[in-house]
Amino acid sequence: MWYKIDWNILVLDNLPTVMRKPSLSALAQILLKPLNSLYYKWYNWRIDNIYKLDHTNQICYLRGSLNDKFDPVERRIYIGDGQFYKTQYIFTEVEEQDVWLDTEVEPDTIWLRTESETADTGLDFIVYVQEALFNTQLDGLHAHIKFYKAGGKRYNIFIDE
C-alpha cells in the first residue's frame, strides 16, 4: 500500500548505479535516519487511530478494547448492568388489592430483594476488573472508558470477586 515504505530500499533504488558503493549507501541510510524515525512514529500512530475507529461504545467493543489493553492474556474484564435486579411488583398501591402472602403471625411486609439491590444506582454499566488491575491502573481504566463511552452514560469500576 501507499503507506508502507522501506526508506532504505527507496534511497538505494534512487541512487545512480555509479554511486552505489557501500560507503555512499551507508551515508544515504544515515541521512535518512530522522525520516525513518518520523515514519515509524507516524505508522504506529496510524495503527492506533485505526484501532480507535474500529471500536465504538458498544459493550462488546468496549470490553474487547479494555481486555486488549489491560488484560490481553487472560481477558478477565467484563461489563455488567448498572442495576442489579429489576424491581418486581406483585401489585401497585393504586390497585389496592388484598394479597394473602403471609399468615397473621408473620410480618406484613415481605422483602423479595433489598432496596439497594433494586434501587436505581445511577449507573448505566459497571466494569468488573481484577483487584491487582484495580489497585495499579485505575486512572488508566477511567481514561480508557471515558474515551469510548457514549456521552451521558454513567459507570463505575468494581473489583471482580
N, C-alpha and C positions, 0 to 999 in steps of 0.2 A: 504494500500500500504506500501511499504518498508520505506517510509519517514515519515509516521505517527506513531510516537512512544510516548506513555504515559510513561514517565520515572518513575513516582511514582508507577504505577502498575507493571512495569517491575522489579523494585527493590524489591517490596513486593513479587512478584512471585518467585524471585530467592533467597529469604531468606529461610533458613531451617525452617521447621514448628515449631521446638523447640524454635527458636529465634523470632518468630512472636508475640512479645509483643508490646503494644502501644508505650512504651518509645523507644525501639530499632527501630521500624518502623519510628517514628518521627526523630530519629537521622539519619537514612538512607536517609530520604527525605531532611533533612537539608544538608547533604553532597552532595546531587545531585543538589542543587540549582544552582551552577555555570554551570553545564552541562545543566540543564533545560533552563537557560538564554541563553546560546550559541545556543541551539537547537531552541529556539523561534526566535532568530535573523536570524539564517540560514533559517528557514522555511519561514519567511517573505521575506527574500532576494530571495529565490527560487520563490515565488509567483510573486514578482516584475519582475524578469527576464523572467518568462514565459509570463507575460503580455507584456513586451517589444518585445519578439519574436513573439507574436501573431499579433502585429501591425506593418505595413510597412509604406512606404512613399506614398501610395495611398491616395488620398484626403479623401475618406470616412473613412479610418482608422485614418488618422491624425486628422480629425475633431472629430472623436469619442474619441480619446485619449485626445485631448485638452478639450473637454467637460467633460470627466470623471475626469480630474484633476482640472480644474479651474472653471467649472460651472456645477456641477453634478445635480443640481435640475432643473434649467430652460433650460439648454443646448442651449444657445443663440449664441455660437461661430459658425461661418461658414466661408467657404473659397470661394473666387471668383477668376476669371481670372485676369491676370496681365494687359491685355489690355481691356479698357472699351468697345470699339466698333471696329469692323473690318472696315478697310478703304474701302469705296465704290467708285469705279471709274465709271464714265459714259463712258469715253474712255481714252486711253493713249495719251500722247503728240505725240508719234511717228505716230499714226494713222492719225493725222491732219484732223480730221473730223469737219465739221461745225455742231454745235448743237444749235438749236434755243430754248433756255430755258427762254429767257428774252426778254423784249422789249428794244428799244433804250434808253428809259428813265431810266431803271433800270441799276444798275452797272453790269459789265461784269462777275464778279465772284459771283457764288452762293455757299454759305457755307452750306453743309449738316451737318457737325459736325465741332467743333473747332479742332485745331491742337493738343491740349492737350488730347482730347478725343480719337483721332485715332492714335496718335503717339505711337511708341514703348516705353513704360515707363521703359523698362529694367527689368521688374518684370515678373516672371513666375506665381506667385499666390499672392493673397492678403488675409490676415487673418483679419476678421472683429470681433472685440470684443466690449464689453460694456465699457463705459467711466470709471466706477469705477474700473474695472479689468485692464484697460489700465494704469490708474494712480497708482495702487498699486503693480501690479505684472508683469510689462513689462519685467524685466530681466528674470523672470521665464518662461514667454511665449517664449522669444527668445531662451533660453536654450532648452526648450522642442521641439520647431520647428526645431532647428539645429540638435537635436539628431535624429529626424525621417526623415527629408527631404533628398531627393536624392542629391548626390554631383553635384555641379554646378547650382543648382536651386536657383533662386533669389526670395526673398519675402519681404513683408513689412507688418506691422501691422497697421490697421486703426481703428478708432472709428466708430462703427456702429451707424447710425443715425435713 
